[in-house]
Amino acid sequence: MAARYWVGGSATWNATAGTKWATTSGGAGGAAVPTTADDVFFDAASGAVTITLGATGSAKTFNCTGFTGTFAMSTFQLSVLGDVTLVNTMTLSGTSTVGFSMGTSCNVTTGGLTIPVVFSFGTGLTFTLLDAFNTTSNVRHGATTFNTSNINLLDNSNFLNVVNNTTSLGTSLINITGNNVSIGANTTSINSGIAQSITINSPGNVTFRQDSNSGGGAFGFGGTKTFTYTAGTLVYNCAYFRSVLTGTYTFNMTGQSIPGLNLAVATTINLSSALNISGTFTLLNANTTITGVGSLTCNTLSLTTSLTANRALTLQSSSVYNVTNSFIITGPTNSFRYSIVSSTGGVKAILTLSTSGTQNVMYTNATDIDSSLGQTIYSFNGTLTDSINWQVLNASLIGSGVSTFVN
C-alpha cells in the first residue's frame, strides 16, 4: 500500500503518470498512477485546480480533505475499495450514468457536498454514512446495508436496487425532498426490495418503480420500518407493493393510495393513518396482522393461494376496514382454514363489504368481526364466533335458497 497525492495542477487523471502524482502532500511528482492498493489524496497542496478523470480510475481509499478544486469525472468511473471522504469546499461534476463504484464495506463522508454522480454500492456490503448523503443522481445497490445518516434524495435522483432477489437494509433513512425522484428496483425480480424507512416531503413527483419503469411488477418493502408521507405526487410504475422481509411495517400515508398490497411473508402492518389500496389487497400463505388506529380501504381483498397450514388475518379491534368491490377467499380448505379475527377478544373489528360488491368465501372462520355496515358475508363451511352479519353455508344449503345466520 502506498499514498498518492495529486500535484499535477489542472490536468487529466489517466494511465499516464508524468509528474501528476507524489508520495507526500505537495511533494515531487513522478510517482506511479494509483491502483486499488493506493490511498489517493486531493488536498490543499493540490491547489484550486481541475482534475479531469480521463479513464477508469482506481484507489484503495479516496480522501479530499482540504481540497478546493474541481474533480471532473466526465464519463468515467472511479473504483474505490475503501473509505471515501469528500468536502463541500470542492466541486464534483460528471454524468448521471457513471461515478463511484464502491467495492468493499467502508465509511462514506460527503462533508455537505451534494453528489451529482452515480454511487454504486457493492452487493452484500455494509456502508456507514458518517454524514448526510445528499444526491441529485443515482444510488445503486443490492443486498446492501446503509447505516447511521440519512440518504437525502434531491431533484432528479434515484434510489434503485439493481440486483435480483436482494433487499437493501440498515438504519439510514431515505428522505425524499426533491422533485422527479424515483425509488424501487431496476430488476426483473419481484423479490427485490428496500427494507429501510422512507419519508416523502416532495414539491413534485415521486415514482415507485420496478423493472425499468415498465409499469408492472412490485415495489418491495419490509422489515420493521416506517413509510411516512407528507407531500408530493405519488406516481406508480409498479402494480403493487410487496412485502419481502418479515417485521412490523408502519404506513403513515394520511389517506394516500397505493396501487395494491401483496403480503408474501408473515407481516404486521401498522396503520398510523388511513391507507387506501386502489387495487387488490392480496393475502398469501402467511399470517398477517394489521394494527394501529388508521382505517384501510381496498378495492379487492383476496386470498387465492392454497394454504399449507392454518393461517389468520388479525385486525385491530375497533378499527375500520372497507372492501369496495370483491371479497375473495378461496385458498383455504377443510384441512387448512383461514381465520379473520379481532385483536382483542370481545371487542369487534369492523370489516365492511360494500352492498354492491361480490364475494366468494371458503372455509373461513370469523371471530369478533362486525360486518353490519355492508352486505352479509357468507362463509362456506366456516366457523363463526361472536361475529355480526356473517352467515355460514354448507353443501346441503348451497342452491337451496336457505342459509343459517350465526351471530
Summary of the structure (lengths in Angstrom):
residues: 407
radius of gyration: 27.3
end to end distance: 77.0
largest distance: 98.0
contacts: 1471
relative contact order: 0.05
helix: 1%
strand: 51%
